[in-house]
């Protein structure tokens, strides 16, 4: 098939998206597809630029300068080089690429694309909405407060330590683990500049588990053991800062419970094609869902591809199956 991989964009997770998209493009070529890579902020990438992105990977720190778009995305998608594209593969992370905006734009012009639609993306991107839906679905999630008034309220309700994070954040950006009242007051003060709803969330100590979903089926359970106190941006994207064990060394009954709850989360949030669901398992063996990722990282070493690989699905095959789902949906609905 003729596939265009959309990557980059202008969100704070731009570097992650560029790394994901460059590797997805190569994997799809290995699977036999004809592929173009398009930065939604800058246009079509050439082979040299794709190779540079594959080699460099994700920088140790997120970019601090904002990238400005060089034109209208709709006009960019109408470029002659993309005239015969059959499926758009969305390798975008954060911002308009993951909150449903780009998905709504593609729906408007009838362009087939991979992954969840605008509803699923918007539900999963908003962590506060996600937690409400999980609670209604009977999936345990840590207690939380929205835009708490002061540190006293947080400590009285949730205790210490406590997580402070942006409702729409990703890649552990704008996330703080506050150990004491002083750190909490500082985190709440800084959060006023985030321009987003702020969540204070009860901290669950224990083991971090993750489950990939593909074609409405839960894949292998993995365990993440970060070198830092929690799975922060550096641990997620820099080699050697986290152990990622697939399959996780947990009892079979617990793995099955994690897989069942991950699938319940995927369905409760109206996600489709693929996703990744993250949990903390406390010392009593209880699972607490932290979040779901509608567009999880898609480098060959990312968590979803590793969850698939543990089930015998290599990276090119995973990318191919995601494209096939989008193409089948397009034929079914006459797009």
N, C-alpha and C positions, 0 to 999 in steps of 0.2 A: 504494500500500500504506500501511497504518498502521504507522509506524515510531517507536520511542522511542530517542532518542540518549542513551546513558549517558555522563556526563562528570563531571569534578571529582574526587570521592573524597578520600582523606586522605593520599595519598603526597606526597613532596617535589616531585613534578612536577604537582601539582594545577593550578597556574596555566596550564601548557602544555595540560593536558587541557581546562580550561574554554574556552580560546581555540579549540582544535581542535573541540570539540563544538558550540560556538555557530556556527562557520562550516559545519560539516557539516550541522547542522539547517537552515540557510538554503539550502544547496546542494540538499538533498533536496527542500525545498519547491519550488525552482525546477525540479526534475526531475519534479514532479507528485505527490509523496507527501504524506500527512497526517502531520505530525511533532510529537512532544512531546520536550522536552529535560528530562532528569532528572539532577540532581546526586545521585550515590549517597551523598553525605554529608548532603544537606540537603533533597532532594525536588524536586518539579516546579518548573521555572522559568517565570516569566511572560514576556510579550513584551518588556517593558521591561528585564528583567534580561538576557535573551539579547542585546538590542541593545547594552547596556552592555558585555558581554563581547566582542562583535564589534568594537566601537570601541576599547576599551582594549588588547586584545591581551595579550601576555605582558609582565609587569613586568621591568625591567632586572635585578633580582636575585631569586633564588628566595625564597619565603616562609620566614621563620625561626621563626614560631610554628605549632604543629601545629593543624590543624583537627580538631575532634572530630565524629564522626558523630552525627546527631540521631535515629537510630533504626535499626531492623533493615532491611537491604536487601530481604529477602524480603517483609516486610510492605509496604515502599514499592512494590515491583513489583506488589503486589496491589491498589494503589489503583484506585478506580473509573475514573479517567481513563485508566488503562492496560489496562483489561479486554479491549479488542479489538486490542491491538497484535499485529502479525503478525511483526515482526522487531525485535530490539534491535540497534542499531548501537553498537558499543563504541568510544568515543572516549576511552578511559582510558589513562593513561600511568603506568608505575611501580607499585610496591606490589602490592596485591591485585588491581588492575585489569589488570595485565600479567603477573603471575606464575602465572596459571592458577586463582587462587582464585575470582574472579567467574565465570570460565568454568565451573568445576566446579559452582558454585551454580546457574547457568542450566541446565546439563545435568541436574542433579538434578530440576528442576521441568519439564524438557522445553520450555524456552523457546528458540526459534530466535535465533541471534545471529551477527553478522558476525565474520570473522577466524578466527584459529587457535584450536584447542581447548585444553583445559587442559594436555595433554602438550606441544604445540608451544610454547605460551607459557612453560611452566616451563623447557623446554630452552633457549630463546632468552634468557630472562631471566638465567640463570646463565651468566656469561661463561666460567667455568672449564669447565663441562660443554660449552658451545658449542665451545670450543677443542679439547677432546678429540674431539668428534664430527667437527669439521672435519679434524683430523689423520687420523682414521681414514678419512675420505672422500677423502683426498688433496688437500685444499684448503690451500694454505700459509697459516699464521697465525704471527705473531711468537712466539718462544719466551717462556716465562713461568715464574714460580714462584708457589706458593700459600702465603700466610702465611709469608713468609720470616723466618728467625730474626733476621737482622741485616743491616746495610748491606754488610758485607764479602761475605757470601754472594751478595747481589744483584749487586754490582759484579763479582765473580769470574765469575759465571754469565752475566750479561746486559750488562755494561759500563755506560757512562754516555754520554749522558743515558738515563733510564729512566722509564717510565710507572708510577705507582702508582695503583690504582683499586679501587673496591669491586666485588666480583663481581656484585652485583645492582643496580648504579647505572645511571642513565640521564641523558640531556641533559648529559653531561659533568660532572654533579655528583659530588663526592667523587673527582675525578680530578686528579692532580698530575703535572706534568712536572718531574722532579728533574734538575738539570743537573750537580750535584756531590755529593760525599759528605755535606756538611752539609745540603743540601736533602733528600737522600734520607733521612737519619736523622730529620729533622724530619717528613717525610711518613709514615714508618713509625710514628713516635710518635703522631701525630694519628690514624692509621688504627686504632689500638687502640680508639678510641671510636666507630667506625663501626657496630659490631654486625653485621658481615658478614665473609665471607671477603675477604681482601685479595689482589689480584694485583699482582705486579711483572712488567712486560711489556717486552720489548726495544723500544726506540724505533726506528721506521722513518722516516727522513727522506725526503721526496719529495712527491708530489702526492696529494691526497685525492680519491678517486672514490667515487661512490655509484650504485647501480642499484636501481630499483624493480621489483617483481614484481607482476603482476596476472593472475589466472586461469592460473597456472602458465606464464606467459610473461614473459620479461625485457623491460623497457621501455628507455628511453633511458639511456645512461650520462651522469652529470653530474660536474662537477668543482667542488670547494669551495675557495675561496681566502680564508682568514680574514685579518682585519686583525691579530689577535693571533697569538701563536706557534703556537697550535693552535685547533681549532674548539670553543671553550669555550661556556659557557651564554650569555654576552652575544652572541657572534658568531652563535649559532644563532637567537636570537630578537629581536635589536634591528636595526632597519633600518640599512643602510650599513656594517655591521661584517664583512660577508663578500660576496664575489662568488660566485654560484652559477650556473654556466654549463651550460646544457642545449641541445643535446648537447655533451658535452665535446669539446674540440679535441684529439683523440688519433687515431692511425692506426686505420683500419677494423679491422685484424686484432686490435689491442689491445682495441678496444671490444667486438668479438665474444667475445674471451676473457673480458673482465670480465662480460659478460652470461651466458656459459655457466657461469662459476664462481658467479655470484650465484644462478643457478637451482639449481646443485648444492647450495649452502648452504641455500637455501629447502627443498629436498627432504630433505636430511640431517637438518634440525631438525624435520621433520614439520609444517612450516607450511602454511597453506592460505589461499586467497582472495587475500591480498596481504601484502607485507612490503617491507622495504628492507634492502639489504646494503651495508656500507661497507668500503672498501679503502684501503690506502696503496700507491702505486706508487713503488718505489724508483728510484734513478738508473739502474739497469740495465734498467728496464722490467718488473721482476717485480712481481706483484700479491700483496699480503698482506692477508688478510681480518681486519678488526678485530672486527666483530660483525654480528649480524642483529637487526633490529627487528621484532618480531611485530606491534606496534601503533605504527607510526611516526606522527610529527606529521601532522595532517590539516587545517591551515589551507590556504587557497588558494595561499599562497606557500611551503608546506613542500616538502621535497625529493621525496617520493613524488608529490604532485600535479604538480610541475614535470617530473618524469621522464615522467609520463603525458601531460602537455600537449605535450611534445616529440614524442610519437607521435600527436598529434591528438585526445587525449581530454581535454576540459575538466573542470573540477572537479565540476560537477553530474553529468556523465556518469560520472565515476569513482565518485562516491558511489553513484549509481544502480546501477552494475554490481556493486559490492560487496554492496549489499542484495539484488539479484537472485540472486547466488550463494547467499546464506544462505537465501533463500526456496526456491530450488530444492532445496537440501539438506534442508530441512524437509519438503518434499513427498515427496522420495525416501525418507526414513526414517520418514515418518508422524508427525512431531512436531506 
